[in-house]
Amino acid sequence: MFLNLGPSHPAMHGIIQIVAELRGEKVLGAEVEIGYLHRGFEKMSEQGPYNNVMPYSDRLNYVSPLINNFGYCLAVEKLLGIQATERCQYIRVVMSELSRICDHLTCVGASAMELGAFTVFLYMIKARELLWELIESVTGARLTISYGRIGGVKADLPEGFGERTTAALQDVRRILLECDTLLTRNRIFMDRMQGTGRITAEEAMAYAITGPFLRGSGIAYDVRKANPYCVYDRMRFDVPTGEHGDNYDRYLVRMEEMEQSMRIVEQAVAQMPAGPVHVDPEGRVIEAEDMVDEAKLGHTAGMKSCSVKTDPTLEGSTKRFHAGVNAQEKRAVLPPKEDAYGNIEGLMHHFKLVMMGHGIRPPQGEAYVPVEGANGELGFYVVSDGGDRPYRVRVRPPCFTIMSALPLILPRDMLADVVPTFGSVNMIGGELDR
């Protein structure tokens, strides 16, 4: 018989249809239908200026949006031939790894819940909440964060971020230990996961699968090691792999990857260089309206390096942090709000970058940059025609290739095994369909 699983089935996230061909409870074949969440990301990215893509990229893999932001930024920065500051690169690494842990917590927790381990789901969501609070303190949002900027990031890390991060990671480790105790040697969980959803290393490579799904089959491919970006080449971490390529190995890989990500965050926070703080030699700070009044009278001597005190709504990322987290590149980076509202050069600079027909204008060319997303190699291919908006944007979504392999994997198991196998894919509709 033929049985429809989804798109309304809760385990199919409401956006995947699997037409399973069954003999009894044995799966003989599977037809996988995608496209229910298609949002036209690539075409929308071509309709506006380069930085306008940021909110759209949040909604690719919306469980780890920071990685999407930074992957796109790196591709455009490659087109422009610019590089973010060292502090910015460390910030990107820290925020990417926090995002990866959140993604794995969601994947493992939801998969466990679908097999009946509801307590584990609650514990992991509690751990994710701790990290979301950290992310919110930096970006101002929890999920759709729009934190990346071409040439930098929206704002610097808040005061005391390092201490709060250390405390949060201690709590996350404690929660993961509890979850490991509940799951890893649980007889029911092992019976449902071991030997199901198997794929060999050769088959995984033939389908161009990457990420934990590939590493569960024994291939230690990780973009952070194979093609380092930002400052990953300065970080010490291991790439966990499995042996059998089944759901259980992929679970173990993700659990260990969370520990490795915490190692990276701790190293990056410890190594992070201080950002430059710009004040004049006397350390003067003046009110923005006073600067304007003095400038109208021509009294500008000695103002060149003054720090301007502005209303909080005008501060943006603040001038004293701006040079630390944004590249010194007027072609791509907006001036600090103090300059935009405090002097004519800053106003013109801001105006040119936001005015239609001007903006960020990379030279004609194309660039592809892969980053290690939570599901594998997340690639952004951007083509510039020299204008102020991308001519073409193409995304390589890591879970797309895994989904294409499901018709090979599912017929090896029983109907009940479809749910844990699909859960181990960590299919995210925004990334898959775009």
VEXBA-317219 format. One line per 2 residues: number of its first residue (from 1); their letters; for each residue x negated, y negated, z negated of C-alpha. Coordinates in nm, 4 decimals. Each point is the difference from the previous one (the first is absolute). Layout:
BEGIN
NUM) A) X,Y,Z  ...;
end
This chain:
BEGIN
1) MF) 0.0000,0.0000,0.0000  -0.0980,-0.3664,0.0319;
3) LN) 0.0062,-0.2196,-0.3088  -0.0273,-0.3787,-0.0153;
5) LG) -0.2255,-0.1272,-0.2773  0.0459,-0.3771,-0.0082;
7) PS) 0.0101,-0.2769,0.0785  0.2427,-0.0262,-0.2933;
9) HP) -0.1732,0.2708,-0.2043  -0.1597,-0.1693,-0.3066;
11) AM) -0.3341,0.1786,0.0460  -0.0190,-0.1357,0.3580;
13) HG) -0.0059,-0.3603,-0.1282  0.3100,-0.0719,0.2054;
15) II) -0.2029,-0.0496,0.3188  -0.1205,0.3402,0.1236;
17) QI) 0.2010,0.2724,0.1688  -0.1337,0.3550,0.0058;
19) VA) 0.2012,0.2470,0.2079  -0.1090,0.3324,-0.1481;
21) EL) 0.0497,0.3267,0.1880  0.0629,0.2673,-0.2627;
23) RG) 0.0286,0.3742,-0.0269  0.1376,0.0420,-0.3481;
25) EK) -0.2266,-0.2290,-0.2050  -0.3019,0.0413,0.2256;
27) VL) -0.0843,-0.3044,0.2126  -0.0574,0.1087,0.3618;
29) GA) -0.0354,-0.3461,0.1501  0.0378,-0.3666,-0.0812;
31) EV) 0.0777,-0.3068,0.2049  -0.0988,-0.3226,-0.1746;
33) EI) 0.1779,-0.3227,0.0935  -0.1487,-0.3354,-0.1046;
35) GY) 0.0739,-0.3636,0.0837  0.2818,-0.0778,-0.2412;
37) LH) -0.1983,-0.2811,-0.1659  -0.1578,-0.1580,0.3078;
39) RG) -0.0398,-0.3745,-0.0627  -0.2017,-0.1085,0.3020;
41) FE) -0.3071,-0.0898,-0.2073  -0.2393,-0.0118,0.2946;
43) KM) 0.2242,-0.2197,0.2158  0.0861,-0.2294,-0.2915;
45) SE) -0.3727,-0.0450,-0.0686  -0.0381,-0.1488,0.3481;
47) QG) 0.2682,-0.2659,-0.0526  -0.1737,-0.2265,-0.2531;
49) PY) -0.3411,-0.1218,-0.1207  -0.2562,0.2488,-0.1294;
51) NN) 0.0627,-0.0516,-0.3732  0.3763,0.0388,0.0495;
53) VM) -0.0554,0.3741,0.0417  -0.0797,0.0364,-0.3716;
55) PY) 0.3569,0.0441,-0.1303  0.0720,0.2501,0.2779;
57) SD) -0.3093,0.2045,-0.0887  0.1217,0.0217,-0.3614;
59) RL) 0.2877,0.2044,0.1312  -0.2035,0.2620,0.1847;
61) NY) -0.1022,0.2235,-0.2886  0.1965,-0.1986,-0.2536;
63) VS) -0.1292,0.2175,-0.2869  -0.3579,-0.1217,0.0552;
65) PL) 0.0474,-0.3322,0.1851  -0.3352,-0.1541,-0.0946;
67) IN) -0.1893,0.2490,0.2161  0.2172,-0.0977,0.2995;
69) NF) -0.0723,-0.3710,-0.0600  -0.3740,0.0473,-0.0141;
71) GY) -0.0160,0.2379,0.2980  0.1702,-0.2553,0.2221;
73) CL) -0.2163,-0.2842,-0.1354  -0.3183,0.1963,0.0722;
75) AV) 0.1078,0.0561,0.3615  0.0636,-0.3715,0.0620;
77) EK) -0.3198,-0.0951,-0.1843  -0.1889,0.2349,0.2315;
79) LL) 0.1525,-0.1842,0.2979  -0.1051,-0.3350,-0.1476;
81) GI) -0.3460,0.1271,-0.0935  0.0344,-0.1117,-0.3623;
83) QA) -0.0475,0.1790,-0.3309  0.1727,-0.0548,-0.3308;
85) TE) -0.2045,-0.1138,-0.2987  -0.1588,0.2629,-0.2205;
87) RC) 0.2392,-0.0716,-0.2857  0.2950,0.0317,0.2364;
89) QY) -0.1249,0.3394,0.1188  -0.0198,0.1237,-0.3577;
91) IR) 0.3509,-0.1303,-0.0670  0.1256,0.1841,0.3088;
93) VV) -0.1583,0.3240,-0.1194  0.1495,-0.0327,-0.3497;
95) MS) 0.3486,-0.0797,0.1271  -0.0123,0.2716,0.2684;
97) EL) -0.0908,0.2682,-0.2519  0.2690,-0.1098,-0.2461;
99) SR) 0.2424,0.0203,0.2915  -0.1235,0.3506,0.0912;
101) IC) 0.0564,0.1240,-0.3558  0.3547,-0.1409,0.0042;
103) DH) 0.0649,0.1803,0.3290  -0.1279,0.3355,-0.1273;
105) LT) 0.1960,-0.0364,-0.3251  0.3170,-0.0558,0.2016;
107) CV) -0.0704,0.2907,0.2354  -0.0886,0.2569,-0.2668;
109) GA) 0.2684,-0.1190,-0.2405  0.2795,0.0061,0.2584;
111) SA) -0.1124,0.3393,0.1360  -0.0011,0.1431,-0.3517;
113) ME) 0.3476,-0.1415,-0.0629  0.1313,0.1687,0.3149;
115) LG) -0.1201,0.3310,-0.1445  0.1716,-0.0674,-0.3325;
117) AF) -0.2887,-0.1524,-0.1992  0.1851,-0.3193,-0.0850;
119) TV) -0.2122,-0.0764,-0.3079  -0.3140,-0.0248,0.2136;
121) FL) 0.1770,-0.2475,0.2277  0.0868,-0.2239,-0.2965;
123) YM) -0.3567,0.0172,-0.1339  -0.1540,-0.0887,0.3356;
125) IK) 0.2397,-0.2863,0.0601  -0.0998,-0.1292,-0.3457;
127) AR) -0.3665,0.0119,0.1092  0.0879,-0.1747,0.3262;
129) EL) 0.1754,-0.2725,-0.1972  -0.3242,-0.0756,-0.1864;
131) LW) -0.1820,-0.0479,0.3295  0.2833,-0.1986,0.1566;
133) EL) -0.0277,-0.2454,-0.2888  -0.3691,-0.0437,0.0848;
135) IE) 0.0811,-0.0506,0.3671  0.2727,-0.2489,-0.0889;
137) SV) -0.2419,-0.2019,-0.2136  -0.2268,-0.0408,0.3056;
139) TG) 0.2417,-0.0296,0.2920  0.3172,-0.1320,-0.1625;
141) AR) 0.2033,0.2981,0.1244  0.0201,0.3733,-0.0615;
143) LT) 0.0840,0.1627,0.3315  0.0170,-0.2363,0.2991;
145) IS) -0.3021,-0.1994,-0.1001  -0.1280,-0.1877,0.3121;
147) YG) -0.3316,-0.0505,-0.1799  -0.2428,0.0347,0.2887;
149) RI) -0.1185,-0.2937,0.2092  -0.2186,-0.0002,0.3064;
151) GG) -0.3420,-0.0909,-0.1380  0.0944,0.0598,-0.3622;
153) VK) 0.2849,0.0540,-0.2437  0.2821,-0.2184,-0.1311;
155) AD) -0.1457,-0.0641,-0.3458  -0.2780,0.1046,-0.2345;
157) LP) 0.0340,0.2509,-0.2817  0.1603,-0.1452,-0.3135;
159) EG) -0.1915,-0.0554,-0.3212  -0.0377,0.3184,-0.2058;
161) FG) 0.0760,0.2282,0.2945  -0.2986,0.2264,-0.0707;
163) ER) 0.1038,0.0701,-0.3587  0.3621,0.0645,0.0954;
165) TT) -0.1138,0.2332,0.2776  -0.2178,0.2035,-0.2375;
167) AA) 0.2880,0.0376,-0.2459  0.2474,0.0950,0.2742;
169) LQ) -0.2307,0.2642,0.1484  -0.0456,0.1578,-0.3438;
171) DV) 0.3786,0.0341,-0.0289  0.0277,0.1364,0.3537;
173) RR) -0.2654,0.2644,-0.0707  0.1867,0.1066,-0.3138;
175) IL) 0.3282,0.0300,0.1920  -0.1653,0.1968,0.2824;
177) LE) -0.1440,0.2422,-0.2558  0.3522,0.0586,-0.1322;
179) CD) 0.1285,0.0550,0.3539  -0.2860,0.2390,0.0736;
181) TL) 0.0949,0.1988,-0.3103  0.3644,0.0118,0.1085;
183) LT) -0.0576,0.0879,0.3661  -0.3331,0.1424,0.1063;
185) RN) 0.0329,0.3399,-0.1692  0.3788,0.0033,-0.0141;
187) RI) 0.1124,0.3394,0.1291  0.3076,-0.1309,0.1838;
189) FM) -0.1896,-0.2902,0.1572  -0.2849,0.2246,0.1129;
191) DR) 0.2377,0.2540,0.1532  0.1740,-0.2727,0.1983;
193) MQ) -0.3227,-0.1671,0.1170  -0.2640,0.2697,0.0481;
195) GT) -0.0006,0.1583,0.3435  0.2672,-0.2329,0.1422;
197) GR) -0.0485,-0.2706,0.2608  -0.3259,0.1553,0.1164;
199) IT) -0.2050,-0.1556,0.2782  -0.3536,0.0974,0.0925;
201) AE) -0.2847,-0.2478,0.0397  -0.0101,0.0665,0.3756;
203) EA) 0.3724,-0.0639,0.0390  -0.0158,-0.3161,-0.2103;
205) MA) -0.2840,-0.1392,0.2115  0.1807,0.0953,0.3218;
207) YA) 0.2945,-0.2131,-0.1126  -0.2345,-0.2894,-0.0996;
209) IT) 0.1232,0.0239,-0.3596  -0.1956,-0.2017,-0.2561;
211) GP) 0.0227,-0.0843,-0.3704  0.0935,0.2369,-0.2855;
213) FL) 0.1834,0.2284,0.2444  -0.3261,0.0623,0.1882;
215) RG) -0.2171,0.0115,-0.3105  0.2318,0.2634,-0.1485;
217) SG) -0.1108,0.2232,0.2900  -0.3667,-0.0411,-0.0898;
219) IA) -0.1143,-0.2857,0.2276  -0.1694,-0.2771,-0.2014;
221) YD) 0.0835,-0.2844,0.2401  0.0591,-0.3340,-0.1697;
223) VR) -0.0248,-0.3331,0.1841  -0.1548,-0.1597,-0.3111;
225) KA) -0.2956,0.2396,0.0368  -0.0084,0.0585,0.3765;
227) NP) 0.0412,-0.3640,0.1028  -0.0420,-0.2173,-0.3122;
229) YC) 0.1661,-0.3406,-0.0079  0.0047,-0.2789,-0.2601;
231) VY) -0.2410,0.1231,-0.2721  0.0928,0.3692,-0.0095;
233) DR) -0.3585,0.0876,0.0908  -0.1035,-0.1303,-0.3445;
235) MR) 0.2507,0.2164,-0.1863  -0.0716,0.3450,-0.1368;
237) FD) 0.2922,0.2367,0.0414  0.0720,0.3534,0.1172;
239) VP) 0.2286,0.1226,0.2768  0.2060,0.2909,-0.1403;
241) TG) 0.0951,0.2844,0.2340  0.2088,0.3157,-0.0191;
243) EH) -0.0541,0.3498,0.1348  0.3330,0.1416,0.1123;
245) GD) 0.1740,-0.2945,0.1675  0.3227,0.0601,-0.1908;
247) NY) 0.2274,-0.2267,-0.2032  -0.1788,0.0868,-0.3237;
249) DR) -0.3404,-0.1035,0.1354  0.1428,-0.3294,0.1207;
251) YL) 0.1449,-0.0600,-0.3463  -0.3423,0.0657,-0.1593;
253) VR) -0.1722,-0.2267,0.2534  0.2328,-0.2899,-0.0784;
255) ME) -0.0385,0.0480,-0.3740  -0.3793,-0.0134,0.0306;
257) EM) 0.0113,-0.2934,0.2436  0.1770,-0.2070,-0.2648;
259) EQ) -0.2941,0.0594,-0.2365  -0.2471,-0.0938,0.2754;
261) SM) 0.1944,-0.3175,0.0746  -0.0158,-0.0946,-0.3681;
263) RI) -0.3778,0.0533,0.0128  -0.0221,-0.2371,0.2967;
265) VE) 0.2131,-0.2664,-0.1718  -0.2176,0.0119,-0.3113;
267) QA) -0.3210,-0.0312,0.2033  0.1368,-0.2843,0.2130;
269) VA) 0.1227,-0.1969,-0.3018  -0.3386,0.0447,-0.1702;
271) QM) -0.2006,-0.0997,0.3092  0.2216,-0.2828,0.1219;
273) PA) -0.1941,-0.3237,0.0491  0.1364,-0.3211,-0.1451;
275) GP) 0.1617,-0.2363,0.2446  -0.1489,-0.3475,0.0430;
277) VH) 0.1663,-0.2829,-0.1909  -0.0146,-0.3406,0.1662;
279) VD) -0.0165,-0.3132,-0.2144  -0.2245,-0.3012,0.0314;
281) PE) -0.3265,-0.0171,-0.2011  0.1767,-0.1873,-0.2774;
283) GR) 0.2818,0.2551,-0.0087  0.2641,-0.2662,0.0682;
285) VI) 0.3589,0.0993,0.0578  0.2393,-0.2674,0.1248;
287) EA) 0.3735,-0.0089,0.0666  0.1020,0.0453,0.3632;
289) ED) 0.2043,-0.3239,0.0085  -0.2969,-0.1929,-0.1426;
291) MV) -0.2210,0.1353,0.2778  0.2533,-0.1123,0.2616;
293) DE) 0.0302,-0.3492,-0.1507  -0.3769,-0.0418,-0.0214;
295) AK) -0.0478,0.1291,0.3532  0.2524,-0.2567,0.1341;
297) LG) -0.2182,-0.2731,-0.1456  -0.3126,0.1581,0.1474;
299) HT) -0.1407,0.0983,-0.3390  -0.1222,0.3437,0.1141;
301) AG) -0.3616,-0.0105,-0.1151  -0.0805,0.3004,-0.2180;
303) MK) 0.3238,0.1783,0.0843  -0.1511,0.2562,0.2348;
305) SC) -0.0266,0.2796,-0.2574  0.2723,-0.1023,-0.2411;
307) SV) 0.2475,0.2590,-0.1186  0.3568,-0.1249,0.0332;
309) KT) 0.2608,0.0763,-0.2618  0.3308,0.0648,0.1743;
311) DP) 0.3501,0.1022,-0.0853  0.0163,0.3820,-0.0378;
313) TL) 0.2270,0.0259,0.3042  -0.2724,-0.1548,0.2156;
315) EG) -0.2960,0.1933,-0.1349  0.0313,0.3101,0.2215;
317) ST) -0.3085,0.2099,-0.0629  -0.1668,-0.3127,-0.1518;
319) KR) -0.3058,-0.1669,0.1435  -0.2385,0.1250,-0.2666;
321) FH) 0.0727,0.3629,0.0989  0.0561,-0.0560,0.3701;
323) AG) -0.3587,0.0413,0.1163  -0.0371,0.3215,-0.1984;
325) VN) 0.2893,0.1882,0.1575  0.0183,-0.1532,0.3481;
327) AQ) -0.2572,-0.0125,0.2774  -0.1525,-0.3379,0.0847;
329) EK) 0.1713,0.0036,0.3376  0.2211,-0.2908,0.1034;
331) RA) 0.1238,0.1883,0.3060  0.1856,0.2477,-0.2200;
333) VL) 0.0305,-0.1131,-0.3619  0.2407,-0.2658,-0.1243;
335) PP) -0.1580,-0.2663,-0.2233  0.0796,-0.0020,-0.3705;
337) KE) 0.3208,-0.1867,-0.0833  -0.2007,-0.2709,-0.1760;
339) DA) -0.1643,-0.0869,0.3325  0.3176,0.0306,0.2077;
341) YG) 0.1783,-0.2452,-0.2295  -0.3009,-0.2011,-0.1133;
343) NI) -0.2002,-0.1052,0.3073  0.0555,-0.0525,0.3705;
345) EG) -0.2519,0.2635,0.1125  0.1760,0.2690,-0.2016;
347) LM) 0.3388,-0.1122,0.1312  -0.1204,0.0189,0.3604;
349) HH) -0.1624,0.3382,-0.0627  0.3238,0.1364,-0.1483;
351) FK) 0.2109,-0.1566,0.2754  -0.2085,0.1481,0.2805;
353) LV) 0.0176,0.3524,-0.1454  0.3767,0.0016,-0.0496;
355) MM) 0.1160,-0.1999,0.3033  0.1519,0.2054,0.2812;
357) GH) -0.2402,0.0405,0.2890  -0.3067,-0.0497,-0.2174;
359) GI) -0.0560,0.2229,-0.3049  -0.2482,0.2880,-0.0153;
361) RP) -0.1318,0.0623,0.3516  -0.2408,0.2938,0.0290;
363) PQ) -0.1917,0.0214,0.3271  0.1319,0.2331,0.2683;
365) GE) -0.0747,0.3586,-0.0894  0.1182,0.2993,-0.1950;
367) AY) -0.0896,0.1620,-0.3307  0.0882,0.3214,-0.1808;
369) VP) -0.0654,0.0422,-0.3719  0.0860,0.3151,-0.1975;
371) VE) 0.0455,-0.0013,-0.3766  0.0749,0.2868,-0.2378;
373) GA) 0.3701,-0.0275,-0.0731  0.1690,0.2116,-0.2634;
375) NG) 0.1078,0.2472,0.2704  -0.3167,-0.0094,0.2080;
377) EL) -0.1574,-0.2139,0.2708  0.2047,-0.3161,0.0427;
379) GF) -0.1202,-0.1816,0.3095  0.0809,-0.3441,0.1396;
381) YV) -0.0692,-0.0793,0.3637  0.0364,-0.3700,0.0838;
383) VS) -0.0381,-0.1623,0.3433  -0.0535,-0.3747,0.0372;
385) DG) 0.0575,-0.2042,0.3156  -0.1527,-0.3084,-0.1592;
387) GD) 0.3348,-0.1355,-0.1212  0.1310,-0.0656,-0.3481;
389) RP) 0.1895,0.3284,-0.0284  -0.0995,0.3609,0.0692;
391) YR) 0.0465,0.1173,0.3566  0.0367,0.3601,-0.1220;
393) VR) 0.0044,0.1708,-0.3383  -0.0082,0.3773,-0.0304;
395) VR) 0.0037,0.2031,-0.3208  -0.1336,0.3500,-0.0506;
397) PP) 0.2319,0.1290,-0.2749  -0.1601,0.2918,-0.1876;
399) CF) 0.3210,0.1874,-0.0819  0.1137,0.0015,0.3658;
401) TI) -0.2505,0.2703,0.0935  0.0941,0.2062,-0.3068;
403) MS) 0.3684,-0.0160,0.0921  -0.0842,0.1185,0.3509;
405) AL) -0.1496,0.3164,-0.1531  0.3126,0.0928,-0.2010;
407) PL) 0.1478,0.2166,0.2818  -0.3195,0.2084,-0.0302;
409) IL) -0.0036,0.0149,-0.3829  0.3645,0.0480,-0.1004;
411) PR) 0.0753,0.3262,0.1912  -0.2593,0.1797,-0.2131;
413) DM) 0.2135,-0.0323,-0.3140  0.3463,0.0287,-0.1466;
415) LA) 0.2767,-0.2593,-0.0014  -0.0708,-0.0898,-0.3652;
417) DV) -0.3630,-0.0772,0.0922  0.0980,-0.2793,0.2386;
419) VP) 0.0483,-0.2472,-0.2875  -0.3431,0.0389,-0.1693;
421) TF) -0.1750,0.0056,0.3401  0.1748,-0.3153,0.1153;
423) GS) -0.0774,-0.1589,-0.3387  -0.3715,0.0729,0.0398;
425) VN) 0.0009,-0.1916,0.3321  0.0805,-0.3166,-0.2001;
427) MI) 0.1984,-0.1268,0.2951  0.0629,-0.3749,-0.0298;
429) GG) 0.2613,-0.1112,0.2524  -0.1329,-0.3537,0.0493;
431) EL) -0.3421,0.1384,0.0899  0.1320,0.2891,0.2093;
433) DR) 0.2526,-0.1823,0.2164  -0.1415,-0.3535,-0.0302;
end
